[in-house]
Amino acid sequence: MRLFVLLAVGLSTFAIIADEVAGRSLAQVFSLTLPFWFCAVAAAALGFWVVPLLRALKAGQVIREDGPKSHLKKAGTPTMGGIFFLPVALLVANVWSGFAPPVVAVSAVTFAYGAIGWIDDWQIIRGCSNKGITPRMKLLLQMGVGALFCLWLAWTQPATITTIALPFGLMLPLGALFWVVAIFVLAAESNATNLTDGVDGLAGGTVAIALLGLGALVAPTSPELMLFCACLSGGCLGFLLHNRNPARVFMGNTGSTALGGALAAVALMTNSLFALLILSGLFLVETLSVMIQVGYYKATKGPDGIGKRFFKMSPYHNHLELSGWSETRIVAAFYIIAGLLSFATLAIC
């Protein structure tokens, strides 16, 4: 509970200071603070009804067999928690913004990625195994949603959408290559946040921090997307009231897959891909740890078909856990790093 309170205070303080520095009233329609706390309270309140419902429906988490043995006690904990905090954040963001087209567009992407995650979760629960839809099918669906979003961008946005903002006022025009990069970033970010969701409170808290940082960054040029980021960050905080250690519910692929899509969609619409790279440093490390683990295992495979492991387990938070770190210590460290990355992004970009 202490870690949750510290996170809530930290995020609230950041939102208030960001609003004050930008000259926004705390009660202003387009601000960080008010929509953030509105969604946090709404999501937290809804969770008190949805979490028991998920438990009654026996929507319990199936723990992967090759995961840390300490996670076996979590088997049966309700999952698919994304079904209550995502709709709250998306609905509030759209109504609050007057259904501004950019908010509707990124909400559609977020919802679509959440739907892909929900299908994955449903397959896992129905099959009573930790295998949902195939990785190839999941990637194809993610790329399909990304391609549709890119078509919308090409149809509605100015040609400058294909330019990436770099530090010190520099701009990097990508031209046609932008569309390939965009589809890749959407799928990669979605999978990266999904991989980070493995310890109580980890994904929800780190994404909440990243979203609020991204919201502050895009506020001068895209106040409606700032509002979207604030709402989704608040939704994550409200969810964390139920997901903090020991978790009473997991967000599942429904939530974690959607959050990465939301971050990427906002960054693409605001020429902020470089900023997203910094903000997503933790998610990138988690993804690279999996890639290194798999690559090293295959490269060192002997005649018996067994290879060596670079890490004790991947993603990296599992390596730390098997190295003796407690879940709360891992989460606290990741929160601090996520906060530092957000400050670094605002300072550089």
Residue pairs with C-beta under 8 A, 6 or more apart in sequence:
1 244
3 201
3 244
3 245
3 328
3 331
3 332
3 335
4 201
4 240
4 241
4 244
7 205
7 208
7 209
7 237
7 240
7 335
8 40
8 237
10 335
10 339
11 36
11 208
11 209
11 212
11 233
11 237
12 33
12 36
12 37
14 212
14 213
14 216
14 342
15 31
15 32
15 33
15 36
15 212
15 230
16 26
16 33
18 32
18 216
18 219
19 25
19 26
19 28
19 31
19 32
19 33
22 219
22 220
24 30
24 31
24 32
25 31
26 33
26 34
27 34
28 34
29 96
29 227
30 97
30 223
30 224
30 226
30 227
31 227
31 230
32 212
32 215
32 216
32 219
32 226
32 229
32 230
33 230
35 92
35 93
35 96
35 227
35 230
35 231
35 234
36 212
36 230
36 231
36 233
36 234
36 237
37 234
38 92
38 231
38 234
39 88
39 89
39 92
39 93
39 230
39 231
39 232
39 233
39 234
39 235
39 238
40 234
40 235
40 237
40 238
41 238
42 88
42 92
42 235
42 238
43 84
43 85
43 88
43 89
43 234
43 235
43 236
43 237
43 238
43 239
44 237
44 238
44 239
44 241
44 242
45 238
46 84
46 85
46 88
46 238
47 81
47 84
47 85
47 238
47 239
47 241
47 242
47 249
48 242
50 81
50 83
50 84
50 249
51 78
51 81
51 242
51 248
51 249
54 78
54 79
54 80
54 81
54 249
55 78
59 78
59 79
59 80
59 125
60 75
60 76
60 77
60 78
60 79
60 125
61 74
61 75
61 76
61 77
61 78
61 79
61 250
61 252
62 75
62 124
62 125
62 128
62 129
62 130
63 71
63 72
63 74
63 75
63 130
64 130
65 130
66 313
67 198
67 313
67 318
68 313
68 318
68 321
68 322
70 321
74 247
77 247
77 248
77 249
77 250
78 248
78 249
78 250
79 121
79 125
79 249
79 250
79 251
79 252
79 254
80 118
80 121
80 122
80 125
80 250
80 251
80 252
80 254
80 255
81 239
81 242
81 243
81 249
81 250
81 251
81 252
81 254
81 255
82 114
82 117
82 118
82 251
82 252
82 253
82 254
82 255
82 256
82 258
83 118
83 254
84 239
85 235
85 236
85 238
85 239
85 251
85 255
86 110
86 111
86 114
86 232
86 235
86 254
86 255
86 258
88 235
88 238
89 231
89 232
89 234
89 235
89 236
90 107
90 110
90 111
90 231
90 232
92 231
93 103
93 107
93 227
93 228
93 231
93 232
94 103
94 104
94 107
96 227
96 231
97 103
97 224
97 227
97 228
100 224
101 156
102 222
102 224
102 225
102 228
102 269
103 224
103 225
103 227
103 228
105 149
105 152
105 156
105 265
105 269
106 225
106 228
106 262
106 265
106 266
106 269
107 228
108 149
109 145
109 149
109 186
109 261
109 262
109 265
110 232
110 258
110 259
110 261
110 262
110 265
111 258
112 145
112 261
113 142
113 145
113 190
113 257
113 258
113 260
113 261
113 262
114 254
114 255
114 257
114 258
114 261
116 138
116 141
116 142
116 145
116 253
116 257
117 194
117 252
117 253
117 254
117 255
117 256
117 257
117 258
118 252
118 253
118 254
119 132
119 133
120 132
120 133
120 138
120 253
120 254
120 257
121 132
121 252
121 253
121 254
122 132
123 131
123 132
123 133
124 130
124 131
124 132
124 253
132 138
132 253
133 141
139 187
139 191
142 186
142 187
142 190
142 191
142 257
142 261
143 183
143 186
143 187
145 186
145 261
146 182
146 183
146 186
146 187
147 183
149 182
149 186
149 265
149 268
150 179
150 182
150 183
153 161
153 182
153 268
153 269
154 161
154 179
157 269
160 271
161 178
161 268
161 269
161 271
162 173
162 174
162 175
162 176
162 178
162 179
163 171
163 172
163 173
163 174
163 178
163 271
164 171
164 172
164 174
164 178
164 271
164 272
164 273
164 274
165 171
165 172
165 271
165 272
165 274
165 275
165 349
166 172
166 274
167 274
167 348
167 349
171 271
172 274
174 181
181 273
182 268
185 264
185 267
185 268
185 273
185 276
186 261
186 264
186 265
186 268
188 264
188 287
189 260
189 261
189 263
189 264
189 276
189 280
189 283
190 257
190 258
190 260
190 261
190 264
191 257
191 260
191 287
192 260
192 280
192 283
192 284
192 286
192 287
193 203
193 207
193 256
193 257
193 259
193 260
193 263
193 283
194 253
194 256
194 257
194 260
195 283
195 286
195 287
195 290
195 315
196 202
196 203
196 206
196 207
196 256
196 282
196 283
196 286
196 315
196 317
197 203
197 204
197 250
197 251
197 252
197 255
197 256
198 315
198 317
198 318
199 317
199 321
199 327
199 330
199 331
200 243
200 244
200 245
200 246
200 247
200 327
200 331
201 240
201 243
201 244
201 245
201 247
201 331
202 317
202 330
202 331
202 334
203 251
203 255
203 256
203 259
204 236
204 237
204 239
204 240
204 243
204 251
204 255
205 236
205 240
205 331
205 334
205 335
205 338
206 282
206 283
206 334
206 335
206 338
207 233
207 236
207 259
207 260
207 263
208 233
208 234
208 236
208 237
208 240
209 233
209 335
209 338
209 339
209 342
210 263
210 279
210 280
210 338
210 341
210 342
211 229
211 230
211 232
211 233
211 236
211 259
211 262
211 263
212 229
212 230
212 233
212 342
213 279
213 341
213 342
213 343
213 345
213 346
214 229
214 263
214 266
214 267
214 272
214 275
214 276
214 279
214 345
215 225
215 226
215 227
215 228
215 229
215 230
215 233
216 226
216 346
217 270
217 272
217 275
217 345
217 346
217 349
218 225
218 226
218 229
218 266
218 270
218 272
219 226
221 270
222 269
222 270
225 266
225 269
225 270
228 262
228 266
229 266
232 259
232 262
236 259
239 249
239 251
239 255
242 248
242 249
243 249
243 250
243 251
245 327
245 328
245 331
260 283
263 276
263 279
263 280
264 276
266 272
267 273
267 275
267 276
272 349
274 349
275 345
275 348
275 349
277 284
278 341
278 344
278 345
278 348
278 349
279 341
279 342
279 345
281 337
281 341
282 334
282 337
282 338
282 341
285 316
286 315
286 316
286 317
287 315
289 311
289 314
289 315
289 316
289 319
290 314
290 315
292 310
292 311
292 314
293 309
293 310
293 311
293 313
293 314
294 314
296 307
296 308
296 309
296 310
297 307
297 308
297 309
297 310
298 307
299 307
300 307
300 308
301 307
311 318
311 319
312 318
312 319
312 322
312 323
313 319
313 321
313 322
317 330
317 334
320 330
321 327
321 330
325 333
